[in-house]
Amino acid sequence: MGHEVPASISQAEVAAVRVQVQAMADQLREPPNVAKLRLDYDAMGQLYPLAEGVQVTAVTLNGVPAEKHTLAGISSQATLLYLHGGGYVIGSPKSHSHLVAQFVSATGMTAYSADYRLAPEHAFPAAIDDAVLAYRALLDQGIPANKIIISGDSAGGGLTMATALKLKAEGLPQPAGLFVISPWANLQQEGASYAAKAEADFIVDKASLDRWAAAYLGDASAQNALASPVLADLTGLAPILIHVGSEEVLLADSLRLAEAAGLALVDVTLKIVPHMPHVFHYMWPQVTAARIAIAEAAAWMQARTA
């Protein structure tokens, strides 16, 4: 796996995106007006085009609202359960529909993007409970676990890991794989990248993550392994694919997650993409490395669900 994009191209493309998203990025770093931020984040996501031939319909999964993405003319049992990012406070299927559609277009899989409950109205572990309900609904539809991939970005990446841990605790079968993008998997905000990448990361910083974590945790501790899956025993979890950019404060979470998985004898692949920011896949229309990463992840998901 791997096509190298010249550093000059990656840096120029990311610089152009930074100009476009700076206003939203600045909002993410300020004490949030949650209602406005949710609307603006959804609106930004809907500026991106949907992949040709992808159809989106509203559904529910055991009472959890979701958007179902299918590729016209394709009927596949292989299924993607997607858990959007947004710090557990913002984001929805609408903010991430364009990205989910890219995965559907590249794989032919059917995707369900779960509209799990958000903090601060619904604190930990509401999001995990909803994700497990959604997964159970897929099993109830007759979709075999070995045909399901669970995936998510940022907080959705942490939620993906927490969901897999909860499935293990409840005796439910693991999915075929777990694909996490820039996972926020340690709500204690610790690791060398917080200082080393503070200036490079134009999307999130420690102060904003501390606020999101407090909103999500409520009375719970960041040391709870379902809140910070890097602290968990990952033994028995499905194979994991981790994608992360080199220029993000959350790089430490991906490194620690890969280490925890390796120590637990879990099949884990970590890809660190040079010059890339947080959840760079979201920037696929403008960033060559994002399109390559989506194609590589698609190949991995197809192989896992074959």
C-alpha positions in Angstrom: 0.0 0.0 0.0 1.3 3.4 -0.8 1.7 6.1 -3.4 4.0 8.9 -2.3 2.8 12.4 -3.0 5.6 14.9 -3.3 5.9 17.0 -0.1 5.6 20.3 -2.1 2.2 19.2 -3.5 0.8 18.0 -0.2 1.9 21.2 1.6 0.4 23.4 -1.1 -2.9 21.5 -1.1 -3.2 21.6 2.7 -2.3 25.3 2.8 -5.2 26.0 0.3 -7.6 24.0 2.4 -6.5 25.8 5.5 -7.6 29.1 4.0 -11.0 27.7 3.1 -11.7 26.1 6.5 -10.0 28.6 8.8 -13.3 30.2 10.0 -14.7 26.9 11.0 -11.4 25.8 12.6 -11.3 29.1 14.6 -14.9 28.3 15.9 -13.7 24.8 17.0 -11.0 26.4 19.1 -13.4 28.9 20.9 -15.8 28.1 23.8 -18.6 26.9 21.6 -22.0 28.2 20.7 -23.1 24.6 20.3 -26.3 25.2 18.3 -24.6 27.5 15.8 -21.5 25.2 15.5 -23.7 22.2 14.8 -25.5 24.1 12.0 -22.3 25.5 10.5 -20.5 22.1 10.6 -23.4 20.4 8.9 -23.5 23.2 6.3 -19.8 22.9 5.6 -20.1 19.2 5.0 -22.9 19.7 2.6 -20.8 22.0 0.4 -18.8 18.9 -0.7 -20.2 16.9 -3.6 -21.7 13.4 -3.2 -20.0 10.7 -5.2 -21.9 10.0 -8.5 -24.4 7.2 -8.1 -24.6 7.2 -4.3 -28.1 7.4 -3.0 -28.9 8.5 0.6 -32.0 7.6 2.5 -33.1 8.1 6.1 -33.5 5.0 8.2 -33.5 3.9 11.9 -31.3 1.2 13.5 -33.0 0.0 16.7 -34.3 3.5 17.2 -31.1 5.2 16.3 -31.5 7.6 13.4 -29.1 7.0 10.5 -28.5 7.7 6.8 -28.1 4.7 4.5 -25.8 5.2 1.6 -26.0 2.8 -1.4 -24.4 2.7 -4.8 -26.9 2.6 -7.6 -27.1 -0.8 -9.3 -25.0 -2.5 -6.6 -26.3 -4.9 -3.9 -23.7 -5.9 -1.4 -23.9 -7.6 2.0 -20.7 -5.9 2.9 -21.7 -3.1 5.2 -20.0 0.0 6.7 -21.2 1.4 10.0 -19.9 4.9 10.2 -19.5 7.0 13.3 -18.9 10.7 12.5 -16.4 13.0 14.3 -17.1 16.3 16.1 -15.8 15.9 19.6 -19.0 14.0 20.7 -20.7 17.5 20.7 -21.2 18.4 17.0 -21.5 16.5 13.7 -24.1 14.3 12.1 -24.6 12.1 9.1 -25.1 15.3 7.1 -21.7 16.7 8.0 -20.0 13.5 6.9 -22.2 12.3 4.1 -19.8 13.3 1.4 -17.0 11.3 3.0 -19.1 8.2 3.6 -20.2 8.4 0.0 -16.6 8.3 -1.1 -16.1 5.0 0.8 -19.3 3.6 -0.7 -18.2 4.6 -4.2 -14.8 3.0 -3.7 -16.0 -0.2 -2.2 -19.5 -0.9 -3.3 -20.5 -1.5 0.3 -23.7 -0.4 1.9 -23.0 2.3 4.6 -25.1 3.4 7.6 -24.0 6.7 9.1 -25.4 6.7 12.7 -26.8 9.9 14.2 -25.8 9.0 17.7 -26.8 11.2 20.6 -24.5 14.1 21.4 -23.1 15.8 24.5 -23.7 17.9 26.5 -27.4 16.9 26.3 -26.4 13.2 26.3 -23.2 12.5 28.1 -21.0 9.4 28.2 -21.9 6.6 27.5 -24.9 7.5 25.4 -22.9 7.6 22.1 -21.5 4.1 22.8 -25.0 2.8 23.7 -26.4 4.1 20.4 -23.5 2.7 18.3 -24.0 -0.8 19.9 -27.8 -0.5 19.2 -27.0 0.3 15.5 -24.6 -2.6 15.2 -27.2 -5.0 16.8 -29.7 -3.8 14.2 -27.4 -4.8 11.4 -27.0 -8.2 12.9 -30.7 -8.4 13.3 -31.1 -7.7 9.6 -29.1 -10.9 8.9 -25.9 -9.2 8.0 -23.0 -11.4 9.3 -20.5 -9.8 11.6 -17.7 -10.8 9.2 -19.3 -8.6 6.6 -19.4 -5.4 8.7 -16.7 -2.7 9.1 -17.1 -0.1 11.9 -15.3 3.1 11.1 -15.1 6.7 12.4 -13.0 9.8 12.5 -11.7 11.8 15.4 -14.2 11.3 18.2 -15.9 8.8 16.0 -12.6 6.9 15.8 -12.5 6.7 19.6 -16.2 5.8 19.5 -15.4 3.0 17.1 -12.9 1.5 19.5 -15.2 1.9 22.5 -18.0 0.2 20.5 -15.8 -2.8 19.8 -14.9 -3.0 23.5 -18.5 -2.9 24.4 -19.4 -5.6 21.9 -16.7 -7.8 23.5 -18.0 -7.1 27.0 -21.6 -8.0 25.8 -20.5 -11.2 24.1 -21.4 -10.0 20.7 -19.3 -10.9 17.6 -16.6 -8.6 16.5 -17.0 -7.0 13.1 -14.6 -7.8 10.2 -12.5 -4.8 10.9 -12.2 -1.4 12.6 -11.0 1.6 10.5 -10.2 4.7 12.4 -9.1 8.1 11.1 -7.2 10.4 13.4 -8.9 8.7 16.4 -9.4 10.7 19.6 -8.9 7.7 21.8 -7.4 9.3 25.0 -9.6 11.9 26.6 -6.7 12.8 29.0 -5.0 14.8 26.2 -1.5 13.6 26.8 1.4 12.7 24.5 4.4 14.4 22.9 2.5 15.5 19.9 0.4 17.9 21.9 3.5 20.2 22.2 5.3 19.1 19.1 2.4 19.7 16.7 0.6 22.5 18.5 1.6 25.1 15.8 1.1 22.7 12.9 -2.4 21.6 13.8 -4.8 24.3 12.6 -8.0 22.3 13.4 -7.9 21.2 17.1 -5.8 22.0 20.1 -5.5 20.8 23.7 -7.7 23.5 25.1 -10.6 22.8 22.8 -10.3 19.0 23.3 -10.4 19.6 27.1 -13.7 21.4 26.6 -15.1 18.7 24.4 -14.0 16.0 26.8 -15.6 17.7 29.8 -18.9 18.1 27.9 -18.9 14.4 26.9 -17.7 12.8 30.1 -20.1 14.6 32.5 -19.4 12.8 35.8 -17.3 10.0 34.3 -13.6 9.8 34.4 -11.3 10.2 31.4 -9.5 7.1 32.7 -12.6 5.0 32.0 -11.4 2.6 29.3 -14.6 3.1 27.2 -13.9 6.9 27.2 -10.2 6.4 26.5 -9.8 3.1 24.7 -6.0 3.4 24.6 -6.2 2.4 28.3 -8.2 -0.7 27.6 -7.2 -4.4 27.1 -7.8 -4.7 23.4 -7.4 -8.5 23.4 -9.9 -10.1 21.1 -10.8 -7.1 19.0 -11.2 -7.1 15.3 -8.3 -6.1 13.0 -7.6 -2.4 13.1 -6.5 0.1 10.4 -5.4 3.5 11.7 -4.9 6.5 9.4 -3.4 9.7 10.9 -1.7 12.8 9.7 1.8 13.7 10.8 0.7 17.3 11.6 -1.9 16.8 14.3 -1.9 16.9 18.1 -3.8 13.6 18.1 -0.9 11.8 16.5 0.0 10.5 20.0 -3.4 8.8 20.3 -2.8 6.8 17.1 0.7 5.8 18.2 -0.6 4.7 21.6 -3.6 2.9 20.2 -1.4 0.9 17.7 0.9 0.0 20.6 -2.0 -1.2 22.8 -3.4 -3.3 19.9 0.0 -4.8 19.2 0.6 -5.7 22.8 -2.8 -7.4 22.8 -1.9 -9.4 19.7 -4.5 -7.6 17.6 -3.9 -7.3 13.8 -3.1 -3.6 13.5 -1.9 -1.4 10.7 -0.8 2.2 11.4 -0.4 4.6 8.5 1.1 8.0 9.3 0.7 10.3 6.2 3.3 13.1 6.0 2.3 16.7 6.0 -1.4 15.8 6.6 -3.7 17.5 9.2 -6.4 16.1 11.4 -9.0 13.9 9.5 -7.4 14.8 6.1 -9.7 12.3 4.3 -12.5 14.9 4.8 -10.6 17.2 2.4 -10.6 14.6 -0.5 -11.7 17.1 -3.2 -8.6 19.2 -2.7 -6.0 16.9 -1.3 -4.3 14.1 -3.4 -3.1 12.2 -0.3 -6.6 12.1 1.0 -7.9 10.4 -2.2 -5.1 7.9 -2.0 -5.8 7.2 1.6 -9.5 6.6 0.8 -8.5 4.2 -1.9 -6.2 2.3 0.3 -8.7 2.1 3.1 -11.3 0.9 0.6 -9.0 -1.9 -0.5 -8.5 -2.9 3.1 -12.2 -2.9 3.9 -13.0 -5.0 0.7 -10.3 -7.5 1.7 -11.6 -7.8 5.3 -15.2 -8.4 4.1 -14.5 -10.6 1.1 
